[in-house]
Amino acid sequence: MKVLLVSLFHPEIVRGGAQQVCYELFQGLKERGDVDVTLLAAIDESHAALYKSGARITGFDGREGEFLFLSREYDYWWHKTSNVLLLETYVEFLQLLDPDVVHFHHFLLLGIDLITLTRRTLPKARIVLTLHEFMTICAADGQMLRKTDGSLCTRASAVRCNQCFPDSPPEKFFMREMWMKKHLEQVDVLTTPSRYMIRHYTDWGIDPSRIVHVTNGQRHHGAVAAIDSDDRPRNRFGFFGQMVDNKGVWLVLQAVEHLRAEGFCDFVVELNGDNLRYASERRRGEIEAFRERERERPIAEQNVVFNGSYHTEQLAARMARVDWCIVPSVWWETFALVISEAWMFRRPVIASNVGAPGERVRHEVDGLLFQVGDARALARTMRRACTEEGLWERLVDGIEAPVGREAMVEGFIATYPITDRRVEDKKAKEIKKAEARGGCELQAVTIRANR
């Protein structure tokens, strides 16, 4: 079976859950030995050094089967590119590769119309799309957060979306919805990493029989982080992820300020992550200002440590330095891979009580939930985590091993069955090539195709 995986970014270039899951799948399929897998990862022009003169699709770092889609002239409203040469190169890439399955793990920077272009180029291929957020539904970066007040949005409509984008008439949102759904018609199966997402998409009009739940999984990143045996307070917290608005790192800093104002300072928060450049100007300013104020405090009075970005092989060491993993997302988080990573190293999770965290974390069993977006509620939970005797040990005992890479790969393989039409088409192509080479080879090729 030949599989093409299409991703937003490459995790070596920009860290993020969607691209990490796609790369885990890429590596897992390679390990099987019975799948010929190729990765095509889109990047934007902020990575100018990787844009070679005249190139539109290029190899990546000398790695076999890994390519970059050099996105240009991208329209973030309609999610399409108007660069004709780029589209022609993509078609040529598909024709040369001729995959049985094209699995999109995102369409951002590529264009949702590439799904239809793929169908036209490979009419008999299997097309799978994994939904990592709500970008087809929501024009506000797929986050379903209302721009009016920052509250969670439960459903999209032309009028409600116009309230978030008052300069765009309701009719424009109606057309956007039709545009998205038209291209989704070309997908054979949609997958989601969490079950609650299915409700959002079925409410939007997608037939639930077309959506399959496949849990994200990943390989184990080294040995289990050490757990101290002494009776010290469990007062070390870690944030792992991107420092963008929806991940809520700013909420952690507000909670720190609340705890300090109450006179409680016996704790440490370690922030692990990057991509602050993708945060809004407001949140980026808040985080940078907090960091400067923290640096001015005496070392003994500093509660927050900015560790910067990290690679997966560094995860075990960084998890070993904390007792709790905070997942303060303020949007409908669709999986939160960091929850799996925390449980992998037997660290209880303190998370927002909506979306995937609310679905995955069992309150008072393997973690604690707090009211989404409420810095005071987070501060109260953090103080409880530091001071309640036996709480940490009880929650650690409740942690179950997260889904691994192999289980995820098998879940996706189940969505890849090649249709009989595709098999017959491949047989016909082999026979036609043999005929062109000469009749003496025809019998051997026919036998090989029938296998």
Stockholm file with secondary structure:
# STOCKHOLM 1.0

chainA/1-451         MKVLLVSLFHPEIVRGGAQQVCYELFQGLKERGDVDVTLLAAIDESHAALYKSGARITGFDGREGEFLFLSREYDYWWHKTSNVLLLETYVEFLQLLDPDVVHFHHFLLLGIDLITLTRRTLPKARIVLTLHEFMTICAADGQMLRKTDGSLCTRASAVRCNQCFPDSPPEKFFMREMWMKKHLEQVDVLTTPSRYMIRHYTDWGIDPSRIVHVTNGQRHHGAVAAIDSDDRPRNRFGFFGQMVDNKGVWLVLQAVEHLRAEGFCDFVVELNGDNLRYASERRRGEIEAFRERERERPIAEQNVVFNGSYHTEQLAARMARVDWCIVPSVWWETFALVISEAWMFRRPVIASNVGAPGERVRHEVDGLLFQVGDARALARTMRRACTEEGLWERLVDGIEAPVGREAMVEGFIATYPITDRRVEDKKAKEIKKAEARGGCELQAVTIRANR
#=GR chainA/1-451 SS CEEEEEEESCTTTSCCHHHHHHHHHHHHHHHHSSCEEEEEEEECTTCGGGCCTTCSEEECTTCTTEEEEECCSEETTTTEECCHHHHHHHHHHHHHHCCSEEEESCCTTTCTHHHHHHHHHSTTSEEEEECCSCTTTCTTTTCCBCTTTSCBCCCCCHHHHHHHSTTSCHHHHHHHHHHHHHHHTTCSEEEESSTHHHHHHHHTTCCGGGEEECCCCBCCCSSCCCCCCSCCCCCEEEEESCCSGGGTHHHHHHHHHHHHHTTCCCCEEEEECCCGGGSCHHHHHHHHHHHHHHHHSCGGGCCEEEEECCCGGGHHHHHTTCSEEEECCCSCCSCCHHHHHHHHTTCCEEEESSHHHHHHSCBTTTEEEECTTCHHHHHHHHHHHHHSTTHHHHHHHTCCCCCBHHHHHHHHHTTCCCCHHHHHHHHHHHHHHHHHHCGGGHHHHHHHHHC
#=GC SS_cons         CEEEEEEESCTTTSCCHHHHHHHHHHHHHHHHSSCEEEEEEEECTTCGGGCCTTCSEEECTTCTTEEEEECCSEETTTTEECCHHHHHHHHHHHHHHCCSEEEESCCTTTCTHHHHHHHHHSTTSEEEEECCSCTTTCTTTTCCBCTTTSCBCCCCCHHHHHHHSTTSCHHHHHHHHHHHHHHHTTCSEEEESSTHHHHHHHHTTCCGGGEEECCCCBCCCSSCCCCCCSCCCCCEEEEESCCSGGGTHHHHHHHHHHHHHTTCCCCEEEEECCCGGGSCHHHHHHHHHHHHHHHHSCGGGCCEEEEECCCGGGHHHHHTTCSEEEECCCSCCSCCHHHHHHHHTTCCEEEESSHHHHHHSCBTTTEEEECTTCHHHHHHHHHHHHHSTTHHHHHHHTCCCCCBHHHHHHHHHTTCCCCHHHHHHHHHHHHHHHHHHCGGGHHHHHHHHHC
//
